[in-house]
Amino acid sequence: MVPRSLFAIIPLFLLSVSRPSPIWGVQAADPAKPLTLQQVWSLDSTYTDRQNGVSFRYPSIWKPETQFGYVPPGLIVYLEPSGDERLQRVKGFAYEEGGFPRDRIIGPYSATNLEGFGFVYSVLPAASPADCEKKASSAADNPIVKNSGHRSVRIAARSYSVYTTAGEAMNQTYDGQLYGTYAGNACYLFETGVATALPGILDNIQALTPAQFHSIDVHLWQMMETVRISRQR
């Protein structure tokens, strides 16, 4: 298992957003007032990475973060062992409900075993679409995150290979979707994921219901649908 402390060295990045904000929404401004489901999922801000030609919509109350649970996203696990500058290209946003036991109600999932969910991405050099496919497959298949096959989807007339990722460590789990596409001699890898604690090990905490999981997956997919890549194929 990869200790959580190893990921503490991952730098936070200054991200370009459509409108600057000195605080992160109601959670920072009024900690006594829980966030609503609408606030958690409202795609009311735009992130732009001009260097790599990437943009997408995201909820303004999410924080710049690349890990939102004990078990990290597959993309983080894939890049961390390399020890090179590629790791510095991992960027993302995340929503977190906090640790256990809960010290206060943060938002609509505080009564559940949710740790958090998020959206991360990286852009790596790639010699060809096949090389990019290999990188995406490797990111979804490693000692912590297990690959369970892939399919294809189209977003804004661009084809993505989609891999399902999952991991478990120290009674905590991670479930995600990793999307890979090739453009302009680069491999664009995006990952959405949900981190939880195993149900039954926490007092007064209920497991996310199948309906809640489905709703989270739908919202994360809607976020992925806003991704635009300006590089030529």
Stockholm file with secondary structure:
# STOCKHOLM 1.0

chainA/1-233         MVPRSLFAIIPLFLLSVSRPSPIWGVQAADPAKPLTLQQVWSLDSTYTDRQNGVSFRYPSIWKPETQFGYVPPGLIVYLEPSGDERLQRVKGFAYEEGGFPRDRIIGPYSATNLEGFGFVYSVLPAASPADCEKKASSAADNPIVKNSGHRSVRIAARSYSVYTTAGEAMNQTYDGQLYGTYAGNACYLFETGVATALPGILDNIQALTPAQFHSIDVHLWQMMETVRISRQR
#=GR chainA/1-233 SS CCCGGGGGGSCCCCCCBSSCCSSCHHHHHCTTSCCCHHHHHCCCEEEEETTTTEEEEECTTSEECSCCSSSCCHHHHHHGGGCSGGGGGCEEEEEECCCSSCSSCCSTTTTBSEEEEEEEEEEEECSSHHHHHHHHHHHTSSSSSCCCCEEEEEETTEEEEEEEEEEEETTEEEEEEEEEEEETTEEEEEEEEEEEECTTSSTTCBCCCHHHHHHHHHHHHHHHTTCEECSCC
#=GC SS_cons         CCCGGGGGGSCCCCCCBSSCCSSCHHHHHCTTSCCCHHHHHCCCEEEEETTTTEEEEECTTSEECSCCSSSCCHHHHHHGGGCSGGGGGCEEEEEECCCSSCSSCCSTTTTBSEEEEEEEEEEEECSSHHHHHHHHHHHTSSSSSCCCCEEEEEETTEEEEEEEEEEEETTEEEEEEEEEEEETTEEEEEEEEEEEECTTSSTTCBCCCHHHHHHHHHHHHHHHTTCEECSCC
//
